[in-house]
C-alpha cells in the first residue's frame, strides 16, 4: 500500500536522514510493511503520564455541555484508571461525585501521541450491562484546521454498548459543524460468545483516502467517502489525530443504566499500539515537479528526477540505495486532484558503458487523491534489471497519461528511502 507523510516540493531538494531507532516489524493486514512506532503495554504500576493525559470532570472544563456533549451520566476522575499485572483497567462505579451519580475514567494522548495515518490497535475486554459505553477513538490534534466538530472529523476505532455484548461499531464523523454533521458506521457481530468474556483486538488501518476496520484480524468495514466544509477531500482525515480511551455511563447511544446493571464494571486493556509504514520513517532523497500559472490541457506530461546513488557528503546521511526507494507521483487539476482517471508510467534512465540507457516501463493508476505509488518491490525489480544490463542509474523518468487530455496545473514526483532498520528487517541489506 502507499507510504504517507510525503513532503511536497516543486524543485529538486535533499533532506537529512532522520535519526531513528531500528523499527519493530509488525504484521498489518493491508497497510504495507508497517512497523511499531508507539505503544503502551501497561507494564508499570500507574498510568504513564508521558503517554496519556487524564480528562477530568463532566466536560465543561473543555468547553462542552455537562455530559461531554452526549448526555453522559459519569464524572471522570484519575483514580478510576489503574495499571497492574500488565493491564490498564478503567472502572465505572455507582457513586455520587460532582453532582453526578457515577464515576469512571477517560484518557487521551494529545501532544504525547499524535499521528497522520497508520494502524491503531487495542486489545481489550469489555464490560457488560445496560448504560455502559466504552470506546477507543480518535480526534484531530489541531481541530482548528477544518473547524469545529464534526467538520474537523472523528474516527471511532471501536464503540460498544453493554446491553448488546456481541456487537461493536466502527464509525467516522465528518461533514459540517454540529448539528449538521454526518456519520458513516458499520457493525461487527461475534459469531460465538460476547465481548465481555475475553480479550479481543480492535483496530483501524487509516491511509490517505481510506479507513478500514478490523476485529481479531477480520476486516469488516471500509470507508472511502466523506467530506468536510473546512476543506477538500480527503479532509478532515488527512491531518494528525490523537487517541482517546474512555468508559462512559449513560448517554445518547446506550441510554441510562437500569436495575439490571451491576456495578462496578470494567474496561480492561491489554495494550494500545500504533503502526506506520516503514517508509514513513526514512529519508526524503529527492523531488521534482512542474507547475503552470494557467491550466494546460495535455495528454501526456513528462518529468524526470536526477538521482545520484553515491555516498552523500554529510557523515550522518546513509548512502542511497535504489532498492529501498518509494516514489509517489501527484497530479492536480484546476480545482483538485486528477482522480481517478489517468495513469502514470515510470522507468529508470542512465548509461550502460558509453551509451544512454532506459529500462523497462511500469505503470500505476491514480488513486482517489490523485496520487500513484511505486513501491520498493516494483522499483527494486527495475534496479535489478538495470544491474543485470550493467547500467548506472541516473534518472527516474515519469510520464503522466491523461487519457484524452486533462487540464493540469501541477505534477510532482517525490522519492523517499526507507530506513536501514526497516530494510534490514525485510532482508534488503
C-alpha positions in Angstrom: 0.0 0.0 0.0 1.0 3.6 -0.1 3.6 5.4 2.1 2.5 8.6 3.9 3.6 12.0 5.1 5.2 12.9 1.8 6.8 16.3 1.7 5.8 18.2 -1.4 8.2 20.3 -3.5 8.3 21.8 -7.0 12.1 21.9 -7.2 14.9 19.3 -6.5 15.9 19.0 -2.9 17.8 16.8 -0.5 16.9 16.3 3.2 19.0 14.9 6.0 18.3 11.4 7.4 16.0 11.3 10.4 17.7 9.8 13.4 15.6 6.8 14.3 15.8 3.7 16.4 15.5 0.4 14.5 11.8 -0.3 13.9 9.9 -3.3 15.1 8.3 -5.1 12.2 4.6 -5.9 12.6 2.0 -7.9 10.8 -0.5 -5.4 9.5 -3.3 -6.5 7.1 -3.4 -4.1 4.2 -1.0 -1.4 5.5 2.2 -2.1 3.6 5.3 -3.0 5.5 4.3 -1.5 8.8 6.4 -1.1 11.9 5.5 -0.3 15.6 6.1 3.4 16.3 4.3 3.8 19.6 2.7 1.6 22.2 1.7 1.2 25.8 1.9 -2.3 27.1 0.8 -1.2 30.7 3.7 -3.0 32.3 4.1 -0.4 35.1 2.1 0.3 38.3 0.4 3.6 37.2 -0.9 5.3 34.0 2.2 6.6 32.1 2.0 10.4 32.1 4.4 10.5 29.2 1.8 8.9 27.0 -1.6 9.8 28.5 -3.4 12.8 29.9 -6.4 12.3 32.2 -9.6 14.2 31.3 -11.4 15.1 34.5 -15.0 16.1 35.2 -18.2 16.4 33.3 -16.9 18.0 30.1 -17.5 21.6 31.0 -13.8 22.2 31.6 -13.1 21.6 27.9 -16.0 23.7 26.7 -18.6 21.0 26.3 -22.1 20.9 27.9 -22.3 18.8 31.1 -22.3 15.2 30.0 -19.5 15.6 27.4 -21.9 16.6 24.7 -23.6 13.2 24.8 -25.8 13.5 27.9 -23.4 11.1 29.7 -24.0 10.5 33.4 -20.5 9.9 34.8 -17.8 12.2 36.4 -14.4 11.3 35.1 -11.5 11.1 37.7 -8.0 9.7 37.6 -8.5 7.2 40.5 -10.8 5.2 38.3 -7.9 4.2 36.0 -5.4 1.7 37.4 -2.4 -0.2 36.0 -1.4 -3.6 37.4 -0.3 -7.0 36.1 0.2 -5.7 32.5 -3.3 -4.3 32.2 -5.0 -0.9 32.3 -8.4 -1.0 33.9 -11.0 1.8 33.6 -13.6 1.2 36.3 -17.2 2.6 36.3 -18.7 2.9 39.7 -22.1 3.9 41.0 -21.1 6.8 43.4 -22.0 10.4 43.6 -19.2 12.9 42.6 -19.5 16.4 41.1 -23.3 16.2 41.1 -23.4 13.0 39.0 -24.4 9.5 40.1 -21.5 7.6 38.5 -17.7 7.9 38.2 -15.3 6.5 35.5 -12.1 7.4 33.6 -11.1 9.0 30.3 -7.6 9.3 28.8 -6.1 10.9 25.8 -2.7 11.0 24.0 -3.0 14.6 22.8 0.5 16.1 22.5 2.0 12.8 23.6 1.0 10.6 20.7 -0.3 12.2 17.5 -0.3 10.6 14.1 -1.3 11.2 10.5 -2.2 7.7 9.1 -1.3 4.2 10.4 -2.8 1.2 12.2 -4.3 2.0 15.6 -4.9 -1.1 17.7 -6.2 -2.1 21.1 -6.6 -5.5 22.8 -9.3 -5.3 25.4 -12.1 -7.0 27.3 -15.4 -5.1 27.5 -17.8 -4.5 30.4 -21.4 -5.7 30.3 -24.8 -4.1 31.3 -27.3 -1.6 30.1 -26.0 2.0 30.0 -22.2 1.2 29.6 -20.4 2.8 26.7 -16.7 2.1 26.3 -14.8 3.5 23.3 -11.4 3.6 21.7 -11.4 6.6 19.3 -9.5 9.5 17.7 -9.9 13.2 17.4 -7.8 15.8 15.5 -4.9 17.2 17.4 -5.4 20.6 15.8 -9.2 20.8 15.3 -9.0 24.4 14.1 -7.5 23.2 10.8 -11.0 22.3 9.5 -13.4 23.8 12.0 -15.5 22.6 14.9 -16.8 19.1 15.3 -17.6 17.3 13.1 -16.2 19.3 10.2 -12.8 18.5 11.9 -13.5 14.8 12.0 -13.7 11.9 14.4 -12.6 8.2 13.9 -14.1 5.7 16.3 -11.9 2.6 16.2 -14.4 0.7 18.3 -17.6 1.6 20.3 -19.7 -0.9 22.3 -22.9 -0.8 24.4 -23.1 -3.1 27.3 -26.6 -4.2 26.6 -25.5 -5.8 23.3 -22.4 -7.6 24.3 -21.9 -9.5 21.0 -21.8 -6.3 18.8 -19.3 -3.5 18.2 -19.3 -0.5 15.9 -16.7 1.4 13.8 -17.7 4.9 12.8 -16.4 8.2 11.3 -18.0 11.6 11.9 -17.5 14.4 9.3 -19.3 17.0 7.2 -20.5 20.2 8.7 -20.2 21.5 12.3 -22.8 20.2 14.7 -25.8 20.0 14.3 -25.5 19.5 10.6 -22.8 16.8 11.0 -22.8 13.4 9.2 -21.5 10.0 10.1 -20.9 6.6 8.5 -20.9 3.5 10.7 -20.6 -0.3 10.4 -21.1 -3.1 12.9 -19.4 -6.4 13.7 -21.2 -9.2 15.5 -19.4 -12.1 17.1 -20.4 -15.5 15.8 -19.8 -17.1 19.1 -19.6 -15.6 22.6 -19.6 -12.0 23.8 -17.0 -9.3 24.1 -17.1 -9.2 27.9 -16.0 -12.9 28.2 -12.5 -12.5 26.8 -9.9 -10.2 25.1 -10.3 -9.1 21.5 -8.3 -7.0 19.2 -9.9 -3.9 17.7 -8.1 -1.9 15.0 -8.3 0.6 12.1 -5.9 0.9 9.3 -6.0 4.6 8.2 -4.5 5.7 4.9 -5.0 8.8 2.7 -8.5 8.4 1.2 -9.4 5.1 3.0 -10.1 3.8 6.5 -10.6 0.1 7.3 -11.9 -1.6 10.5 -10.9 -4.9 12.0 -11.9 -7.2 14.9 -9.5 -10.1 15.7 -7.9 -9.7 12.2 -11.3 -9.8 10.4 -11.7 -6.8 8.0 -15.4 -5.9 8.4 -15.7 -2.3 7.1 -14.1 0.2 4.7 -14.9 3.9 4.3 -13.7 5.9 1.3 -16.4 8.6 1.1 -16.5 11.6 3.4 -16.4 15.4 3.3 -15.7 18.5 5.3 -16.9 22.0 5.0 -13.5 23.0 6.2 -11.5 21.7 3.1 -11.5 19.4 0.1 -11.3 15.6 0.2 -9.5 13.9 1.9 -10.2 16.5 4.6 -10.8 16.1 7.5 -8.9 12.8 7.7 -5.6 14.0 6.4 -4.1 15.6 9.5 -2.8 14.4 12.8 -5.2 12.7 15.2 -4.7 11.5 18.8 -6.1 8.6 20.8 -8.8 8.5 23.4 -9.9 5.7 25.8 -13.0 6.1 28.0 -15.7 4.2 29.7 -18.9 6.3 29.7 -22.0 5.6 31.7 -25.3 6.5 30.1 -25.5 8.9 27.1 -27.3 9.2 23.8 -26.2 5.8 22.4 -26.7 3.3 25.3 -29.3 5.1 27.4 -29.1 5.1 31.2 -28.3 2.1 33.4 -31.3 0.3 34.9 -31.8 -2.1 37.8 -30.2 -5.0 35.9 -26.8 -3.1 35.6 -24.3 -4.3 38.1 -21.5 -2.0 39.3 -18.6 -1.8 39.3 -17.9 -2.5 35.6 -14.5 -2.5 33.9 -12.9 -1.9 30.5 -9.7 -3.9 30.7 -7.0 -3.1 28.2 -4.0 -5.3 27.5 -2.2 -2.9 25.2 -2.6 0.0 22.8 -0.3 0.1 19.7 0.3 2.3 16.7 2.0 1.2 13.5 3.0 3.1 10.4 4.6 2.0 7.1 8.3 1.6 7.4 8.9 4.1 4.6 7.4 6.8 6.7 10.5 6.5 8.9 13.1 7.2 6.2 14.8 9.9 4.3 13.4 12.2 1.6 16.0 11.8 -1.1 14.7 13.9 -4.0 11.7 15.7 -5.5 10.9 17.5 -8.7 7.8 19.0 -10.2 6.1 21.1 -12.9 3.7 23.9 -12.2 1.7 26.1 -14.5 0.3 29.5 -13.8 -2.7 28.6 -16.0 -4.2 25.2 -16.6 -2.7 23.3 -19.5 -4.6 20.6 -21.4 -2.2 17.8 -22.1 -2.5 14.2 -23.0 1.0 13.5 -21.6 3.4 15.2 -19.2 7.0 14.2 -18.8 9.0 14.7 -15.7 12.5 13.4 -14.7 14.3 13.4 -11.4 18.1 13.2 -11.5 19.3 10.9 -8.8 22.8 10.2 -7.5 23.4 6.9 -5.6 26.9 7.9 -4.5 27.6 8.4 -0.7 26.2 11.7 0.4 28.5 14.4 1.8 27.0 14.6 5.3 28.5 11.9 7.6 25.2 11.3 9.2 23.4 10.5 5.9 23.0 7.0 4.7 24.3 6.1 1.2 21.4 6.0 -1.2 20.1 2.6 -2.1 17.8 2.4 -5.1 16.4 -0.8 -3.9 14.9 0.9 -0.9 13.1 3.8 -2.6 9.4 4.6 -2.6 8.2 7.1 -5.1 4.9 8.9 -5.5 3.6 11.0 -8.4 0.8 13.5 -7.6 -1.3 15.3 -10.2 -3.5 18.3 -9.7 -6.1 20.0 -12.0 -7.8 23.3 -11.9 -9.5 22.7 -8.6 -8.4 19.4 -7.1 -6.5 16.2 -7.7 -6.9 14.5 -11.0 -8.6 11.3 -9.8 -9.3 8.6 -10.6 -8.7 8.8 -14.4 -5.3 8.7 -15.8 -2.2 6.5 -15.4 1.5 7.2 -14.6 4.4 5.3 -16.2 7.8 5.1 -14.7 11.2 3.9 -16.0 14.8 4.3 -15.0 17.4 6.2 -17.1 21.1 6.2 -17.1 24.1 4.9 -19.0 25.5 1.5 -20.0 29.1 1.9 -20.8 29.3 5.0 -23.0 25.7 4.7 -24.3 22.4 6.1 -23.0 20.2 3.5 -21.3 16.5 3.3 -20.4 14.9 0.4 -18.6 11.6 -1.4 -18.8 8.5 0.7 -18.1 6.0 0.1 -15.2 2.7 1.8 -14.6 0.2 2.7 -11.9 -3.3 4.2 -11.9 -4.2 7.3 -10.0 -5.9 6.9 -6.7 -8.8 9.0 -5.5 -6.3 11.5 -4.1 -4.6 12.0 -7.5 -1.5 10.0 -6.5 0.2 7.0 -8.0 2.5 5.0 -5.8 5.6 2.9 -6.9 6.7 0.6 -4.1 10.1 -0.8 -3.1 9.3 -4.1 -4.8 8.4 -2.5 -8.1 11.4 -0.2 -8.2 13.7 -3.0 -6.9 12.8 -5.1 -9.9 13.7 -2.3 -12.2 17.0 -1.8 -10.4 17.8 -5.5 -10.6 17.2 -5.4 -14.3 19.5 -2.3 -14.7 22.3 -4.0 -12.7 21.8 -7.1 -14.9 22.4 -5.0 -18.0 25.4 -3.2 -16.5 23.7 0.1 -16.3 24.3 3.0 -14.0 21.1 4.6 -12.8 21.0 8.4 -13.1 17.3 9.3 -13.5 13.8 8.4 -12.7 11.6 9.1 -15.7 7.9 9.6 -15.2 5.1 10.2 -17.8 1.6 11.1 -16.8 -1.0 9.9 -19.3 -4.2 12.0 -19.1 -6.3 9.6 -21.2 -7.5 12.1 -23.8 -6.3 15.3 -22.3 -6.6 16.8 -18.8 -6.3 20.4 -17.6 -3.2 20.1 -15.5 -1.8 22.7 -13.1 0.8 20.6 -11.2 2.8 17.3 -11.4 5.2 16.3 -8.6 7.5 13.3 -8.2 8.8 12.6 -4.7 11.1 9.7 -3.7 11.8 8.5 -0.2 14.3 5.9 1.1 13.1 3.5 3.7 15.2 3.5 6.9 18.1 1.0 7.2 16.4 -0.8 10.1 13.3 -1.4 8.2 15.2 -2.6 5.1 17.3 -5.0 7.2 14.1 -6.5 8.7 13.0 -7.2 5.1 16.4 -8.7 4.1 17.3 -5.8 1.8 20.6 -5.0 3.4 
